[in-house]
Amino acid sequence: MQEKHISHYNEVKGFDTDQLREAFLVQKLFETNKIKSVYSHADRMIIGGVTPEKPLDINELTPSSQAFFLENREMGIINIGGSGQIRVDGISYRLDLMDGLYIGKGQESIEFSSHDPNNLAKFYYISTVANIEYPTTMIFERDAEKLELGNKKAANERVLYKYIHPNGVKSCHLVMGFTTMLEGSVWNSMPPHIHERRSEVYLYFNILQTDLVFHFMGCEDQTRHIVVRNEEAVVSPYWSIHSGVGTTNYSFIWAMSGENQLFADAKAVELTNLK
């Protein structure tokens, strides 16, 4: 399991492009018949992807200090590929495109599979530490709390879908959902903000091979950018702004973990303070 260690903001000021990408960018999450995972020491989040041609068991990743992968963890999953199935302690859940699944602490057996070998499922998952058990729950895009944000003039018209949150599917620490930029809109979270009590991870997807996204991060007076391509993720530490702009519209899955689950607990950053 690859690891991403926490970088202090004063250290990041001196990073070159390669160092910045090594510290915060997560690549190659979806490889056929592999369970990919990256352990981020920022709030101990595990970021991963599963692209099963044959059934794959998450417990292949179980650390030696644990009896099974979710012994002390919970997990949120969103399928961004073909139809597939997740079997949790003997119960099967079908996940079509953009369907989600929350799996609570204590579930021992978790197996991923695809329905069509010519159109494999792509299960993106985030796992966070947990000390309370919540029930495993299916999540459908049509049932999610939806927020329509932005406007055409600012090129930031987008729809935000909340999947795992206090007023929806409940969890111990994990908050998760996705945002889709509408046609003609390219800016997300601008003006930016900071979650000082949480870390966040973004998976960018629905990006053509000829397009890309610039993910903005860093302190408000020391901003940096990371060039992100399709199905790549960025770890956003508690001290960093986050925003992005694409060469065309795109989508991204966001996931957070930390001290609380409040969307309103964010520090707004004025555009006049950005450098």
C-alpha positions in Angstrom: 0.0 0.0 0.0 1.5 3.3 -1.1 1.6 6.1 1.6 1.2 9.8 1.4 2.7 11.6 4.5 1.5 14.9 5.8 3.5 17.9 4.5 3.7 21.2 6.5 2.6 24.3 4.6 6.0 26.0 5.2 7.7 22.9 3.6 5.3 23.0 0.6 6.3 26.6 -0.2 9.7 25.2 -1.5 8.3 22.3 -3.5 9.0 22.0 -7.2 6.4 20.4 -9.6 7.6 16.9 -9.0 7.7 17.2 -5.3 4.2 18.7 -5.2 2.8 15.9 -7.3 4.5 13.2 -5.3 3.1 14.6 -2.0 -0.5 15.2 -3.1 -1.4 13.6 -6.4 -2.8 10.0 -6.6 -2.5 8.2 -10.0 -3.2 4.8 -11.5 -6.1 3.9 -9.2 -7.9 1.8 -11.8 -6.0 -1.2 -13.0 -7.7 -4.4 -14.2 -7.9 -7.1 -11.5 -6.1 -5.1 -8.9 -7.2 -3.5 -5.7 -5.3 -0.2 -5.6 -4.9 1.7 -2.4 -3.1 4.8 -1.0 -2.8 5.4 2.7 -3.0 9.2 3.4 -1.7 10.1 6.9 -4.0 13.2 6.6 -6.8 11.9 8.9 -5.7 8.4 8.0 -7.9 8.1 4.9 -7.3 5.2 2.5 -8.0 6.1 -1.1 -8.5 3.3 -3.6 -9.9 1.9 -6.8 -11.1 -1.6 -7.8 -11.5 -2.7 -11.4 -12.5 -6.4 -11.2 -12.5 -8.8 -14.2 -12.7 -11.6 -11.6 -14.0 -11.3 -8.0 -11.6 -9.4 -5.7 -11.6 -9.4 -1.9 -10.7 -6.2 0.0 -9.1 -8.2 2.7 -6.1 -8.7 0.5 -5.1 -5.2 1.8 -5.7 -5.9 5.5 -2.7 -4.7 7.6 -1.1 -7.3 9.9 -2.3 -5.4 12.9 -5.9 -5.9 12.0 -8.1 -9.0 11.8 -9.9 -7.7 8.7 -9.9 -4.5 6.6 -13.0 -2.8 8.3 -12.3 -4.0 11.8 -11.8 -0.3 12.8 -12.8 1.4 9.6 -15.8 2.4 7.5 -16.0 2.8 3.7 -17.8 4.7 1.0 -17.9 3.5 -2.6 -19.1 5.1 -5.9 -19.0 3.2 -9.2 -17.8 5.3 -12.1 -17.7 2.4 -14.6 -19.8 -0.5 -15.9 -22.4 -2.3 -13.7 -20.9 -4.4 -10.9 -21.6 -6.1 -7.6 -20.3 -5.8 -4.1 -20.9 -8.7 -1.7 -20.8 -7.7 2.0 -20.9 -10.5 4.5 -23.0 -12.6 2.2 -25.4 -9.9 1.0 -25.0 -8.7 -2.6 -25.5 -5.1 -3.8 -25.7 -4.1 -7.5 -24.0 -0.9 -8.4 -24.7 0.7 -11.7 -23.0 4.0 -12.9 -22.8 6.5 -10.1 -24.5 4.2 -7.6 -22.9 4.3 -4.2 -22.6 2.1 -1.1 -21.7 2.8 2.5 -20.2 -0.1 4.4 -20.0 0.3 8.2 -17.3 -0.7 10.7 -17.1 -4.4 11.5 -18.1 -5.9 8.1 -15.6 -8.8 7.5 -16.1 -10.0 4.0 -16.2 -7.5 1.0 -15.9 -8.8 -2.5 -16.0 -6.8 -5.7 -17.0 -8.1 -9.2 -18.2 -6.8 -12.6 -21.2 -7.9 -14.6 -19.8 -7.4 -18.1 -16.1 -8.4 -18.9 -16.3 -5.9 -21.8 -17.4 -3.0 -19.6 -15.8 -3.4 -16.2 -17.0 -1.7 -13.0 -14.7 1.0 -11.6 -15.3 1.1 -7.8 -13.8 4.2 -6.3 -13.6 4.0 -2.5 -12.6 6.0 0.5 -12.1 4.4 3.9 -11.8 6.3 7.2 -11.3 5.3 10.8 -14.5 4.5 12.7 -15.5 3.7 16.3 -19.2 3.4 15.8 -21.0 0.8 13.6 -23.6 2.1 11.1 -25.6 -0.1 8.7 -24.4 -0.9 5.2 -26.6 1.2 2.9 -27.1 1.5 -0.9 -27.1 5.0 -2.3 -28.7 6.1 -5.6 -28.1 9.4 -7.4 -31.9 10.0 -7.7 -32.3 9.9 -3.9 -29.3 12.1 -3.0 -29.7 15.6 -1.6 -29.0 17.8 -4.6 -27.7 21.4 -4.6 -27.6 23.5 -7.8 -24.8 26.1 -7.5 -23.2 28.8 -9.6 -24.2 30.5 -12.8 -23.4 30.7 -16.5 -21.9 34.1 -16.3 -19.2 33.0 -13.8 -18.7 29.7 -15.7 -19.3 27.8 -12.5 -22.7 26.3 -12.9 -22.7 22.9 -11.2 -24.8 20.3 -9.4 -23.6 18.8 -6.1 -24.9 15.5 -4.9 -24.6 14.5 -1.2 -24.3 10.8 -0.6 -22.9 10.2 2.9 -23.6 13.0 5.3 -25.5 13.7 8.6 -28.8 14.3 6.9 -28.5 11.4 4.5 -26.7 8.1 4.8 -25.0 8.3 8.2 -21.5 7.4 9.0 -19.0 7.8 11.9 -16.6 10.2 10.2 -16.9 10.0 6.5 -18.6 12.6 4.3 -18.8 11.8 0.6 -20.6 12.8 -2.6 -19.8 14.2 -6.1 -20.1 17.4 -8.2 -20.8 17.7 -11.9 -19.9 20.8 -13.8 -22.5 21.7 -16.4 -21.7 22.3 -20.1 -19.9 25.6 -20.5 -18.8 25.8 -16.9 -15.3 25.0 -15.7 -14.7 26.6 -12.3 -15.4 24.9 -9.0 -15.2 26.3 -5.5 -14.1 29.8 -6.5 -13.8 31.8 -4.3 -12.1 28.9 -2.5 -12.4 27.9 1.1 -10.5 25.9 3.7 -11.7 23.1 6.0 -9.4 23.6 9.1 -10.9 20.6 11.0 -11.0 18.1 8.1 -8.9 16.7 5.3 -10.4 16.1 1.9 -9.7 14.0 -1.2 -10.9 14.8 -4.8 -11.2 12.3 -7.6 -11.5 14.0 -11.0 -13.3 12.0 -13.7 -15.3 12.4 -16.9 -12.3 14.1 -18.5 -11.4 13.4 -22.1 -7.8 12.3 -22.9 -7.2 15.7 -24.6 -8.4 17.7 -21.6 -7.2 18.3 -18.0 -8.0 20.1 -14.8 -5.8 22.6 -12.8 -6.3 21.8 -9.1 -5.4 24.8 -7.0 -4.0 24.3 -3.5 -1.7 25.8 -0.9 -2.0 28.7 1.6 -4.1 31.6 0.3 -1.0 33.8 -0.1 1.2 31.0 -1.5 -1.1 29.2 -4.0 0.1 26.3 -6.1 -1.5 24.2 -8.8 -1.4 20.5 -9.8 -2.3 19.4 -13.3 -4.8 16.5 -13.0 -6.0 14.1 -15.7 -8.9 11.7 -15.9 -9.4 9.5 -12.8 -6.6 11.0 -10.8 -7.1 12.2 -7.2 -5.7 15.0 -5.1 -5.3 15.0 -1.3 -6.2 18.3 0.2 -4.8 18.9 3.8 -6.5 20.9 6.4 -4.4 24.0 5.8 -5.0 24.2 2.1 -7.4 26.0 -0.2 -9.1 23.9 -2.8 -10.5 25.0 -6.2 -10.2 23.9 -9.8 -10.6 24.9 -13.4 -10.8 22.6 -16.4 -10.3 23.0 -20.1 -13.9 21.8 -20.3 -16.6 20.6 -17.9 -15.8 17.6 -15.7 -17.0 15.8 -12.5 -15.3 15.1 -9.2 -16.0 12.9 -6.2 -15.2 14.6 -2.9 -14.7 12.9 0.5 -13.8 14.3 3.9 -12.9 13.1 7.3 -11.9 14.8 10.5 -13.2 16.4 13.6 -16.8 16.9 12.4 -19.1 16.5 9.4 -20.5 20.0 9.1 -20.5 21.4 5.6 -20.8 24.9 7.0 -17.6 24.5 9.0 -15.4 26.1 6.3 -13.3 29.2 6.3 -14.1 31.4 3.3 -11.1 32.9 1.4 -11.5 36.3 -0.2 -10.3 36.7 -3.8 -8.3 39.8 -2.8 -6.2 37.6 -0.5 -5.1 35.1 -3.1 -1.6 35.2 -4.5 
